[in-house]
């Protein structure tokens, strides 16, 4: 999503929850599956690529995670099916957000 829109939505929807980084698309070249924005966010935390789980619900999200060298996790409550997410690199599939916790160590 566009950078200005993402920042505005984060501020309006989650006013009491500050984020370390909110990054959206500023140029056409930054669109997923380009890993640039995912890497900017992980850099804000000083996290190594394989220390980051990129949770998404689409083929493009899984391709983005793979391009960034991150752990691709598929959210089964969104757009993509388990088959589509797995076929595009999902290493983890979760039915609910809290299910992701069992995969973190």
Short mmCIF file of the C-alpha atoms (twelve columns), coordinates in Angstrom:
data_MODEL
# 
_entry.id   MODEL 
# 
loop_
_atom_site.group_PDB 
_atom_site.id 
_atom_site.type_symbol 
_atom_site.label_atom_id 
_atom_site.label_alt_id 
_atom_site.label_comp_id 
_atom_site.label_asym_id 
_atom_site.label_seq_id 
_atom_site.Cartn_x 
_atom_site.Cartn_y 
_atom_site.Cartn_z 
_atom_site.pdbx_PDB_model_num 
ATOM 1   C CA . UNK A 1   0.000  0.000   0.000  1 
ATOM 2   C CA . UNK A 2   1.073  3.613   -0.504 1 
ATOM 3   C CA . UNK A 3   3.443  4.900   2.191  1 
ATOM 4   C CA . UNK A 4   1.355  7.916   3.216  1 
ATOM 5   C CA . UNK A 5   -1.820 5.826   3.438  1 
ATOM 6   C CA . UNK A 6   -0.105 3.102   5.511  1 
ATOM 7   C CA . UNK A 7   1.296  5.627   7.980  1 
ATOM 8   C CA . UNK A 8   -2.065 7.405   8.289  1 
ATOM 9   C CA . UNK A 9   -3.969 4.142   8.824  1 
ATOM 10  C CA . UNK A 10  -1.506 2.904   11.444 1 
ATOM 11  C CA . UNK A 11  -1.794 6.179   13.335 1 
ATOM 12  C CA . UNK A 12  -5.600 6.305   13.159 1 
ATOM 13  C CA . UNK A 13  -6.305 2.609   13.746 1 
ATOM 14  C CA . UNK A 14  -3.700 2.047   16.476 1 
ATOM 15  C CA . UNK A 15  -3.155 5.415   18.217 1 
ATOM 16  C CA . UNK A 16  -2.060 3.781   21.489 1 
ATOM 17  C CA . UNK A 17  0.313  1.278   19.882 1 
ATOM 18  C CA . UNK A 18  3.510  2.862   18.609 1 
ATOM 19  C CA . UNK A 19  5.324  0.994   15.842 1 
ATOM 20  C CA . UNK A 20  9.092  0.810   15.363 1 
ATOM 21  C CA . UNK A 21  8.599  1.160   11.621 1 
ATOM 22  C CA . UNK A 22  5.684  1.769   9.287  1 
ATOM 23  C CA . UNK A 23  6.772  1.519   5.671  1 
ATOM 24  C CA . UNK A 24  4.665  1.580   2.534  1 
ATOM 25  C CA . UNK A 25  5.340  1.821   -1.171 1 
ATOM 26  C CA . UNK A 26  6.785  5.119   -2.385 1 
ATOM 27  C CA . UNK A 27  7.832  4.069   -5.892 1 
ATOM 28  C CA . UNK A 28  6.631  1.409   -8.309 1 
ATOM 29  C CA . UNK A 29  9.987  -0.371  -7.882 1 
ATOM 30  C CA . UNK A 30  9.221  -0.954  -4.181 1 
ATOM 31  C CA . UNK A 31  6.159  -3.102  -4.826 1 
ATOM 32  C CA . UNK A 32  6.207  -6.667  -3.544 1 
ATOM 33  C CA . UNK A 33  7.801  -9.089  -4.220 1 
ATOM 34  C CA . UNK A 34  10.696 -6.617  -4.101 1 
ATOM 35  C CA . UNK A 35  12.142 -7.223  -0.611 1 
ATOM 36  C CA . UNK A 36  13.311 -3.648  -0.012 1 
ATOM 37  C CA . UNK A 37  10.589 -2.535  2.378  1 
ATOM 38  C CA . UNK A 38  10.627 -5.808  4.333  1 
ATOM 39  C CA . UNK A 39  14.372 -5.376  4.764  1 
ATOM 40  C CA . UNK A 40  13.928 -1.748  5.897  1 
ATOM 41  C CA . UNK A 41  11.534 -2.864  8.607  1 
ATOM 42  C CA . UNK A 42  13.809 -5.672  9.818  1 
ATOM 43  C CA . UNK A 43  16.745 -3.252  9.846  1 
ATOM 44  C CA . UNK A 44  14.771 -0.954  12.179 1 
ATOM 45  C CA . UNK A 45  14.877 -3.810  14.693 1 
ATOM 46  C CA . UNK A 46  18.457 -4.843  13.957 1 
ATOM 47  C CA . UNK A 47  17.138 -8.299  13.094 1 
ATOM 48  C CA . UNK A 48  18.869 -10.818 10.876 1 
ATOM 49  C CA . UNK A 49  16.883 -12.055 7.913  1 
ATOM 50  C CA . UNK A 50  16.194 -15.534 9.319  1 
ATOM 51  C CA . UNK A 51  15.156 -13.947 12.628 1 
ATOM 52  C CA . UNK A 52  12.132 -12.416 10.916 1 
ATOM 53  C CA . UNK A 53  8.850  -14.158 10.137 1 
ATOM 54  C CA . UNK A 54  6.967  -12.449 7.341  1 
ATOM 55  C CA . UNK A 55  3.306  -13.323 7.864  1 
ATOM 56  C CA . UNK A 56  1.153  -12.869 4.806  1 
ATOM 57  C CA . UNK A 57  -1.889 -14.230 3.045  1 
ATOM 58  C CA . UNK A 58  -0.859 -14.230 -0.593 1 
ATOM 59  C CA . UNK A 59  1.529  -15.744 -3.105 1 
ATOM 60  C CA . UNK A 60  3.243  -12.360 -3.405 1 
ATOM 61  C CA . UNK A 61  3.797  -12.191 0.365  1 
ATOM 62  C CA . UNK A 62  5.512  -15.599 0.320  1 
ATOM 63  C CA . UNK A 63  7.683  -14.568 -2.637 1 
ATOM 64  C CA . UNK A 64  8.592  -11.346 -0.826 1 
ATOM 65  C CA . UNK A 65  9.657  -13.251 2.292  1 
ATOM 66  C CA . UNK A 66  11.767 -15.621 0.201  1 
ATOM 67  C CA . UNK A 67  13.387 -12.741 -1.709 1 
ATOM 68  C CA . UNK A 68  14.233 -11.082 1.627  1 
ATOM 69  C CA . UNK A 69  15.656 -14.321 3.058  1 
ATOM 70  C CA . UNK A 70  13.019 -14.257 5.804  1 
ATOM 71  C CA . UNK A 71  10.791 -17.043 7.100  1 
ATOM 72  C CA . UNK A 72  7.582  -17.110 5.021  1 
ATOM 73  C CA . UNK A 73  4.460  -17.790 7.095  1 
ATOM 74  C CA . UNK A 74  1.047  -18.166 5.501  1 
ATOM 75  C CA . UNK A 75  -2.074 -16.765 7.134  1 
ATOM 76  C CA . UNK A 76  -4.966 -19.080 6.279  1 
ATOM 77  C CA . UNK A 77  -7.623 -16.476 7.148  1 
ATOM 78  C CA . UNK A 78  -6.764 -14.314 4.150  1 
ATOM 79  C CA . UNK A 79  -6.702 -14.536 0.373  1 
ATOM 80  C CA . UNK A 80  -4.460 -17.506 -0.367 1 
ATOM 81  C CA . UNK A 81  -5.240 -21.162 0.151  1 
ATOM 82  C CA . UNK A 82  -2.885 -23.489 2.031  1 
ATOM 83  C CA . UNK A 83  -1.865 -25.033 -1.291 1 
ATOM 84  C CA . UNK A 84  -1.099 -21.684 -2.923 1 
ATOM 85  C CA . UNK A 85  0.857  -20.414 0.083  1 
ATOM 86  C CA . UNK A 86  2.863  -23.649 0.383  1 
ATOM 87  C CA . UNK A 87  3.569  -23.782 -3.351 1 
ATOM 88  C CA . UNK A 88  5.055  -20.289 -3.111 1 
ATOM 89  C CA . UNK A 89  7.374  -20.974 -0.208 1 
ATOM 90  C CA . UNK A 90  5.384  -20.864 3.043  1 
ATOM 91  C CA . UNK A 91  7.394  -22.693 5.696  1 
ATOM 92  C CA . UNK A 92  4.672  -22.185 8.307  1 
ATOM 93  C CA . UNK A 93  0.878  -22.143 7.932  1 
ATOM 94  C CA . UNK A 94  -1.329 -20.737 10.681 1 
ATOM 95  C CA . UNK A 95  -5.102 -20.669 11.079 1 
ATOM 96  C CA . UNK A 96  -5.131 -17.926 13.745 1 
ATOM 97  C CA . UNK A 97  -2.572 -15.242 14.649 1 
ATOM 98  C CA . UNK A 98  -1.757 -16.802 18.028 1 
ATOM 99  C CA . UNK A 99  -0.921 -20.097 16.307 1 
ATOM 100 C CA . UNK A 100 2.279  -18.451 15.125 1 
ATOM 101 C CA . UNK A 101 3.629  -18.392 18.691 1 
ATOM 102 C CA . UNK A 102 4.308  -22.144 18.725 1 
ATOM 103 C CA . UNK A 103 6.704  -21.670 15.799 1 
ATOM 104 C CA . UNK A 104 8.817  -18.978 17.462 1 
ATOM 105 C CA . UNK A 105 11.818 -19.802 19.611 1 
# 
